[in-house]
Amino acid sequence: MVADMVGTWVAGWARSRRTPPPVAHPWGFYIDVADDPAEVGRHVLPEAEEQLVRRAAASVTDSRTWMKMPAEPEDVEPWLSPGWVMAWEDAGHLMALDLAATAPRPPDGYSVTVESLDGVVHLRVLDAAGEPAAKGQMAVLGEAVVVDRVRTEEAHRRRGLGGFVMRALADEAVDRGAVLGVLGATDAGRALYQTLGWKKHATLAECVYRP
């Protein structure tokens, strides 16, 4: 189940970020992220088995290549070859939700715009002056969606906008026939998403090649 969820997350993340499609490898997937100064690409492993991790790590020659997998970081670290560093602070959480419509309304003084482009839905919340207050997007993959880049501007935090964006995206997903939502969350994001019914299925360990 987790492996399938990781595969959905990889495909949706690539579509959301408009990278080239993931390339299959014996250990999982590789995504080219050439336009990011902090990352040239990432290997994502659906299963964190020692031999798969070692094979993926050994295949890398480019600095700033990342590797992610559903596992606890302390379990993965002993399997890494020289040059690889655990990104302890970047460990995330693989989460999912059975989608249901809730017809949310934005807080008073805010308006919403929704745009769909090439399979990615962009939802933006604007304040009374028409300035950006919060946003989120999701890649639509048939019956599943991958939520990405949910953010509330600092001046508009603690007003319920993050929860509204998540619920509004879920409604948009249901309207498009989706039944499952998947995302990769930070610690702060996880705290919010759990209050909305999202369930954590695995820790996402992350490491980077810095020879």
N, C-alpha and C positions, 0 to 999 in steps of 0.2 A: 504493500500500500504506500509506504513512504517513498519507495523507488519510483513508482508511478507519479506521485505528487511532485517529486523533484523534476522528473521529465516535463511535467506540465509547467512548473515554475521556470525552467530553463527556456522553453519555447516561448512562454509569455513575456519573460524578461527581455529576450532578444527582440521580439516584435515591439514591445513598448519602447525600448531604447533605440529602435531602428538600426540595429547592427545586422551584419550578415547572419543568415540562419545558422543555428548550431550545427557543428560537424560531428558526426558520430565517431567514436574511438572505442577500442576494446574495453576501456575503463569507464566510458561515459561520453561526455560532450565537451567540445571546445567552442568558445565564442570569441571572435575577433573583436577587440574593443580599441581599434587603432586611434580613435580621435580623443582618447582620455589620457592626459599626461601622467596620471597615476597608475595606469593599467594598460598594458598592450593586449591582454587577452585573459580569458579565464577557462580553466578546466573545471567542470562540475561533475562529480561522481554521484550517481544515484545510490550506490552502496559503498560504505566505508570498510572495505576489506583490505588487509595489509598488502597483499600482492598487487591489488589494483592501485592502491595509493603509491606504492613504490614504482610501478610501471609508469604511471602518469607523471610523477615527479622526475623520473629519469629521462622522460621525453622532452623536458623543457630546457631550452638554451637561452631564451630571451629574458633579461631582467624585467621586473615589474609584471611578470605573469602570476596570476592568482590561481589558487585551487580551493574549491569549496566542496563540502560533503556533509551528509547528515551524520554527525558524530560529536562526541565531546572532545574538545581540543586536546585535553591531556591524554586521550587515547591515541590520537593521531600523531602527536609530536615525535614519539620514538621511531616512527616509520619514515620520517623525512630524511632525505639525503642532504649532504652539505650544500649550503647556499640557501636553503629554505628556512623561513622564519614563521613561527605561528603568529598570527595577528589576533592576539587575545582580545583586544578591545573591539575588534570588528566581528566577533562571533555573533551570529544572528539566530533567528527562530523561524522554522518552517511552520506555517499556520494555515488552517483551512476552515471553511464555514459552509454548511448547507444553506444555500441562499433562499431568502424569503423577502418579499416586498413589504415595506413598512410605511410607505408614503410620507417620508419626512418633510418637514418644512424648515426653511432656513430661519435663523433668529431674526428678530425685528431689525430692520435697517440694512439687511443684506439681500442680494439678488444672486441668481445662479445662471450660468451659461453652460451648455453641453454641446460638444462638437465631436463628431466621429470621423476619423481619417485613417484609411488603410488598416482597419481592424483594431484601432486603438481609440477608446473613448476618453476625451479630456473634459473634466468637470472643473469649473472655476467658480469661486465665490467672490463677489465684488462688494465693497462697502458702499455707503450711500453716495460717495463721491466718484464711484466707478473705479476705484483703485483695488488691486488684488488683495484679498484677505486670506484665502485658503484655496487649495487645489488638490487634485488627485487624478490619476488616470488608470486605465486598465486595458489590457489586451484581451480580446475576445477570441476564444479558441473553441468554437462549437458550444458544448455544454459546460465548459469551464471558462473562468476568467482569471487573470492574474493581475492583482492590484499593485500599483507601483507609484512612487513619488508623491505620496500623500504628505502635505505640508501646510501648516498654518503660519502666517506671518506673525512675527513676535508681538506686534502691537495689537493683534486680534486673538491672542491665545486666552484660554480659560473662559471662552464664551460658547463652548459646545460646537465649534465649527469642525473640528476633527471628526467627531462622531457623526455630524451631519453629512460630511463628505463621504464617509464610509457607507452610511445607510443609503445615501442617494446613488452611489455607484452600484450598490447591491440592487436597487430598484431598476437601474438602467440595465444591469446584467440580466435580471429576470425578464425584463421586457424583450430581451434579445434571445431568450430561450435557454439561458445558462442556469445550472442548478448547483454548481460548485464554485467557490471562490478559494484561491490560493495566493499566498504572499510570503515574502521573506521579511521579517520584522527586526528592527533594532530593539534594545531593551525598553526604550521609551515607547516605541510603537506597540510593543507587545502588551504593555500595561493598559493602553487604550483599547486595543483590539479585543482583549479578553473581556472587557466590560460589555462588548457588543456581541459576544457569543463565539468569537473565533477561538479555536482550540489549537494549542501547540502540539505538533506531532514529532518534532525532532529539533535538536540544536544544530545549527549550521556552523561547523568549524571552518575557519578560513586561514589560509597561509599564503605567503608570497615569496617568490624567488628573488633573492637579493644577494647574488654572489659577490 
